[in-house]
Amino acid sequence: MVDVKKFSDIDIYGLLEVDIAATEQEIRKAYRKKALQCHPDKNPDNPKAAQLFQELSKALEILMDVSARAAYDRLLNAKKAAQLRTKQLDSKRQKLKADLEERERQAKEAASGGYKTASSKTPEELFQEEFERLRKEGSKLIQEEQELMRRQLQEELRMMQTATAPSWDPAQHRIKIRWKADRGDAANGGYTEDVLRKFLSKYGDLNALVMSPRKNGSALVEFRAKDAAEMAVTFEKGRLDNPCTLEWVGEAPTKGKAKATASGGSTITERDYESLVLRQLRQAEERKRLIEQMMKEEAEAEGETTTH
């Protein structure tokens, strides 16, 4: 728990590294920067970091509350003025000053019957009252800031996991699909794009699926995820009355754990939406490239057949 006496003695603005005239926006920004660095989740074995995090949160709470900030500013200014006066006094006069202030305090209490009015209270006493009020009321602001920070830390963790996961380039690991179909067969052996998509989509999302524009019995597919592509190659057989075969175009991907998808604790960010939009915009271009690749392969295959 944060001690009110400690906050009476420290410079809260200095703790957050902001100017005394800082705006609420500047104070929030400074808090988030410093609090993220010492967040308990990032420093589980450092009790000093946890204590600093609590102090930063209390400092934010005080400076974002108009009444509490005003009381703290009065206390801070009074202390600075007292320090300046003290420097100008020698040790003997300092003692006389302390005695005089104590007699004045006792005289004010006696005049008010032992009860202090707001005007007779010291800046420190007024600040302590504001501090206690904030403690009793609780702060929705702090709860919101800490929830925002928790989500930001989760996103940082997700990005770190993504950066260290094995790379997977779907464009380098496309799959050729073949099945029996006579030339001129309007039914194409019972396969259409919709039929193939139904067979393949159960393994995962597809980036692109293209039926051969030149001959029956052939298609090309690109999966978004490595594990989906591997399962399709291993298990998919297509129609019972006319099975299909799936094989990698080029070398098969190296074995290993597939990149982890975002866990339940991660959050959707602006970066995720941007990536999704870009993928959608690329799909038309991907289909065009797949068709060109398929036509090139088929032309080469026909050339080899002719030479033999």
Secondary structure as GFF3:
##gff-version 3
##sequence-region A 1 308
A	DSSP	alpha_helix	4	9	.	.	.	ID=ss1
A	DSSP	alpha_helix	12	16	.	.	.	ID=ss2
A	DSSP	alpha_helix	24	37	.	.	.	ID=ss3
A	DSSP	alpha_helix	47	63	.	.	.	ID=ss4
A	DSSP	alpha_helix	66	87	.	.	.	ID=ss5
A	DSSP	alpha_helix	91	111	.	.	.	ID=ss6
A	DSSP	three_ten_helix	118	120	.	.	.	ID=ss7
A	DSSP	alpha_helix	123	137	.	.	.	ID=ss8
A	DSSP	alpha_helix	140	164	.	.	.	ID=ss9
A	DSSP	three_ten_helix	170	172	.	.	.	ID=ss10
A	DSSP	beta_strand	175	179	.	.	.	ID=ss11
A	DSSP	three_ten_helix	188	190	.	.	.	ID=ss12
A	DSSP	alpha_helix	193	200	.	.	.	ID=ss13
A	DSSP	beta_strand	206	211	.	.	.	ID=ss14
A	DSSP	beta_strand	218	223	.	.	.	ID=ss15
A	DSSP	alpha_helix	226	235	.	.	.	ID=ss16
A	DSSP	beta_strand	244	248	.	.	.	ID=ss17
A	DSSP	alpha_helix	270	307	.	.	.	ID=ss18
###
